[in-house]
Amino acid sequence: MRKIANIVLVFSILFCTFTLPKQSIKAKTLGQLKAELAQYEKEYNKNKNDQKLTEQQLQQTKADIQKTSLEIENIMQDLITLQAEIEKLNTDIEDLDIELEEIVEFYQVSDGSLVYFEYVMGAKDYTDFIYRSAISGQLAEYNEGLIVDYQNKIEENNTKTTELENKKTDLGKKQESLSTMLATIEDKISDLEELSISIEEEIRIRKEYVKLYENQYNCKDDEDLDECIKGKVPTDTTLIRPLASGYVTSDYGSRTHPVTGQIQSFHYGVDISTVDNNTPVYAAGSGVVVAVSTAAERGTRCGNNIVYIQHRIINGSGKIETYTTSYWHMRASLVKVGDTVTNQTQIGIMGGKPSEDSCSTGAHVHYVVATGLYLTDYQQLSTYNAKRINPRMVTNFPVLRGYFKDRTTRY
C-alpha cells in the first residue's frame, strides 16, 4: 500500500491550462502606425495598375486558398475536440480529487497498514475478523487503484495538452501561409471573397483608426500604443452569442454557396438568424469598436453594414487573449469607431434580406472571430482574414439548425 506521501505527491502535480491561438507582436507607437499607413497607401497607388493577376494565376491562387482553408478547418475541428476532451479530463480529475481528499483524511493519524491493522484487530469474533480482513483488502486495493487512475488521467491530460499546443502551432503556420497568399492578390480580393472590402475602403478604415488614437486616447506619435490605452479599454472573460435568441443557419467551413451554387465554397463564420428581420444585434463581449463599414461607403450592397470590435479576454489563468469580432449583413449599424461596448450593447439591426443585400438569401448575421487585434497587432484586412477561426472555439452555439433561447446557455 502506498503511504500518504505518495498521495500528497499526486496533489502537487500541476495541470496545464487551455488557451486559444493568438498573435504576440511587440506594440508599436502611433508614429509607426501612421508611417505604415502612409507607406501602404503610397505603394498601393503606385502599383495598383501593375498587380493584376492572369486568370490562370487567379484560379490557381483560389485553389491554393481553398486547400489551405480546408486544412485550417481540420486543425480547428481537432482543437475543438481536444478542448472538450481536456475539459472532460479535468472534470474527472476534480472528482478524483474529492475521493483522494477523503483518503488523505483517513491516513491523517497513521499510515495505511496500521489503520487497517487496528480495524481488523478490533473484531468482536472470528466471523467479524474474516469480514473486516476482506473489507480492508478491498479498501486497500481500491485506494491503490484510485491513485493509479488519478495519475493516469493527469498523464493523459498532459499528453493531450501537448498535442493541443502542437495543433495550435500548425494552425499558426497555416494562417501565416494563407495571409501570404491573400496579401499577394489584394487587388483581386473581391473576386476571391464576396464578403470583403476594397483596399480603398481598408485605407479609409485605417485612417479612422489612427484618428481614434489621436483624438480619443490622446496618444503622441512617440508613445507606445499599449501604454497609451492602458486603463482606457475594457476587458471581459468570455464572448457570448450576439443574438438574444435564434438558430444556426450555417457553420464555419466548406459548403455549397447558397447564392452562387459554388461547390466547396468556404464559409468563414457562423450564420445565425431569427424569424424577425428587425432583431437587435449585440456585441459578443466588452471591447472597442475599431471599424464600421457601410454599404454606401463601399459602393456595394454585399455584406451591407459591418462592425469590427476588438476584445481583450482574461482567460482562466489570468492572461489576456485578444480577438477581433465582426458582424455582417446588418440593416443598420448603431455604433461608431471609438465606442466602448459591453455584451449588452446593441451594435446594429439584423439584415440580410436579398432585396437589401446582394450576398444573402435571407435575414441573418454573419458572425466572424479572428485572433489578435485588427488594426493594432496587424493592419491589413488580408491578415485579419487569414486569422479567422471557427467562432465555436470561443463562443458557444447549438448544433447546425439548433435553436437557442438566450445568449449564455451552453449546448
N, C-alpha and C positions, 0 to 999 in steps of 0.2 A: 504493500500500500504506500502510495506517495505521501510524504509529510506535508505539513501546512506550507512549508517554504515553496514547494512546487506550485501550490495554488496561488500563493502571493506572486510568484514569478509570472504566472499566466496573466494576472491582473495588471502587471506592469507593462505588458505589450501594448504599443501604441497602434491606433488604427489610422489608416490613410484616409483622407477626405477627398471627395469627388469635386472637381472643378471643370468647368467647360472651357473649351479653347478660347483664347483671347490673344490679342496682339499686344506686345510690350515694346513700345517705342519711346525713346527719350523725348521729353517735352521740348517744344520749340518756343521761340519768342514771337511776339506779334510782328516784329520787323521781318523775321524769316518767313512768316506766313504770308506777309504782303509780297515779299520778293518772289516766293514760289508762285503766287497767283500772277504776278506781272510777267514772269518768265513763261508760264504756262500759256497765258493769253497771247504773248508775242510769238511763241513757237506755233501755236495753232493758226494764227492769222497768216504766218509766213508759209506754213506747209499745207494748209487745208486743201489747196488745189493740186498738191503733188502726192497725196497719200491715198489715192484711190486704188483699191484692190481690183484685180481682174476677177471676173466671175468665177473662174476656176479656183483662184486663191480663196475667194469668199466662201465658196461651197466647202472647200477643204477645212477652212477655219471653223465653219459651222459644225462640221462633223467632229472636229477635234474638241470643240467646246461641249458638244453633246456627250461625247465619250467621257471627258473629264467630269462633267456634271453628274453622270451616272455613277462614276467611281466615288465621287464625293457623297452622293446619296447613300451608297452601300456602306461607306465608312460611318456616316451619321446614324444609319439604322443599327450598326454594330455598337455605336456609342450609347444609343438609347437602350438597347438590350443589356449591355454591360452595366449601365447605370441602375437599371431595375434589379439585376442580379446582385449588385453590391448592396443596394438598399435592403433586399431580402436577407442577405447575409448579415448585415448589421442588425436587423430585427432579431434574427436567430441568435446572434451573439448576445444581444441585450437580454433575451430570455434566459440564456445560459448563465449570464451574469447573476441573475436573481437566484438561480439554483446554487451557483457556486458560493454566493454570499451566505446562504443557509449552511453550506458545508463548512465554510470558514467559522461560523458561529459554533458549529458542532465540535470543531477542533480547537476552540479558543482556550480550553483549560489544559489539555494534554494532547499527545499525538494520537493518531487513529487507532493504533494497535492497543493502547492502554484503555481507551474508551470502550472499544469493543470487548476487551477482556473483562472490564468491570461489569459491562452489561450482561455478558454470558454468565459470569460467576454470581450474578445476583439472582439466578434461577431458584425457584422455590422447590422444584423437584426435578427428577431426571427428564420427564417429558418436557417440562419448561426449558430445561437445559438444551435438549435437542432442538427445540423450536427456536430458542434465542441464537444458537450457533448457526442455524440455517439462515435466519434473518440477517445476522451480522455478515455472513459471507456474501449474501445478495447485495447488502448495502455497500460493502467494500468494492464488489465488482462493479456496481452501478456508479459509484463515485469515481472509480478509476476510468470507466468508460466515458463519463461526463467530461472529465478533464481532457481526455484524448480528443473527444468530439469538439470541445471548445478550441483546442489548439489547431485542429484540422480546419475548422471554419475560419480561423484567423489566417492561416496559411493560404487557404483558398481565396479569401478576401484580398490578401496582399498580391497574390498571383493575378487576380482579375484587375486589380488596380494598376498593376504594371502593364497589363495588356491594354487597359484603358489609356494610359499615358502614351503607349506606342501608337494607338489608333489616333490620338489627338495629334501626334507628330505627323502621321501620314496625312491627316486632314489638312494641317497647315501647309504641307508641301503641295498638295493638290490645289489648295486655294491660291497659293502663290503662282502655280503654273497657269491656272485659269486667269488670274489677274494679268499675267504677262500677255496671254493671248488676247484678252479683251483690250488691253492698252494699245496693241499694235493695230487695232481696227476701229479706233474710237469714232472716226468719221462715218463708219458704217454701222455703228451700234444700233441705230433704229431699224436697220434691216435684219439684225440678229435677234433683237428682243423688242417686242411690241411695247412692253411696259418699261419704257426708258425715257430719257430726256436727251435733248440735243446738247452738244458741247457749249453752244451759246447760252443755253439755259443753265448749264452747270456753272459757267463762269459768273453769271448773274447771281446764282445762289452763293457762290464762294465770296463774292464781293459783299453781299449782305451779311455773311458770317463774320467777315473782317470788321464790319461796322459794329457788330454785336460786341466784340471785344473792346473796340474803341469807345463807343458811346454808352453802353450799358454797364460794362465791367470796368471802364476807365483804365484799360491796360496801356502801358507805354511800349514803344517799339522795342526797347531793350529788355523788357520784363518777361520772365518765364511765364508761359501761359498757365501752367498748373498752379504756380504761386499766386498769380493774379486772381484766379477764380476761387481760390481756397476759401471755403466758408460761404460762397455765394451760390453754389449749385447744390441741389438736393441729392440724397441717396435713397435707396429703397432696399428691400430684402427679397423681392420677387417680382415677376411680371405675370399679370393675370389677363384673362380674356378681355378683348376690347369691346365686346357687346354684352349687354345685361342678360340676354337670352338669345337663343338661336340654334343653328345646327351647322355642321361642317359640310360644305358642298364640294370641296376639292382639297386634296392633300398636297404636300410638298413632294416633288418627284416627277418621274416621267409619266406622261398621259397623252391621250389624243386630244388635240386642241379643240375646245368647244366652238370656236368661231371659224377657224380656217380648216379644221379637219385634219391637220398635220399629225401623222402618227409619231409617237415618241417625242412630242414637244415637251420641253422641260418646264415644270411649274415651280417657281422659286419661293412660294409662300403657302400659307393655309388660307383658303377662302371660307368665310363664314357669312351666314345670311339669316334673315327672318322673313316673315310674311309681310312686314310693314316696311315700305320703302322710305319712311321718314325716321328710321331707327337712329338714335344717338350713337355716336362712336366715341369711345373714351380712350385716353392714354392707357397703355398697358401697365405703366408704373410711373413713379415720380421721375422727373427729368426736365430737360430744357429743349424747347422747340428750336431746331437749328436750321430748318429749311421748310418753306412752303412753296409748292409749285402748282400753279393753277393752269387749267386747260387754256385759258385766254393767253397767259404768258407764254405757253409752249406753242400756241397756234394749232393745237390738236385736241380732239375730244378723247383720245385714247388715254385711259387712266384717270381722266377727269382731275379732281383736286387731290393732291398728295401732300402728306405731312411727314417730316422726319423728326424723330425725338432721340436725344442722347440720354442714356441711362447709366448710372453707376450703382451696381447691385452689390450689397455686402453679403458674401456667402456665409456658410456655416462656420467657417474658420476665421471670420472677421476680416477677410481680404476683400478688396473691391474688384469686381469683374465688370467690364464695360461692354455695352451693347448699344446698337442703334436700331430702333424700330421705324418702320414706315407703313403708312396706311393709304391704300389706293382706291380709286373709283368713288370717292366721296362726292356727293352732290354739292356740298358746301364745306369749306374749312372755316373753323371758328376761332382759330388761334393765329398768332403771328410769330415771326422769328424773335427769339429772346424771351418768350413767355415761359414761366416756370409752371409746371403742371404736376398733378398727382394722379393716382389711378382713378380719382373721382372727377377729373376734369374732362368735360366734353370737348373734343377737338374738332368734331365735324358731324355731318349727317350722311348716313349711308346712301350711296347712289348705285350706279351700275346698270340702270335700265338701258337697253340698246338704243333707245331714242336719244339718250343723253351721253352715251359712252360707246364709242365705236369698237372697243376691245372687250365687250362684255355681252353675255347673253341674258343676264338678269341681275337684279339687285343683290349686291354683296360687298364685303370689304375684303380686299386682298391684303393680308397681314404678313409683313416681312420682318425678319430679325437677322441682323448681321453682327459679327463680333467686332469689338473696337468702336471708337468714336469717329463717325463720319465727319469730315471737315476739321478734325483735331488730330487724331492719330494718322489719318490719311486724308487727302483732299480730293482724289479723283473718284468719280462715280464708278468707273470700271473696277477699282479696288473694293468699293462698297459691294458691288455686285458679286465679286469673287468671294467675299467673306460672308455671304448669306448662308445661314444654317437652317436646318429644319426647325421651325418655330416650336415644335413639340419638345425640343430639347430644353427649353426654358419656360414655356407656357403650356399649361395642361389643357388638353382638349379631349372630348369624347372621340370615339372612332368615326371614320368617314360615314356620313349621313346620320351620325349620332346627335341627339339634341342635348342642350344644356339649358338649365333654368335660372342659373345665376352665374357670377363671374369667378367664383372661387372653389366650388365643389370639385373634388378630384375624381377623375374617371379612369 
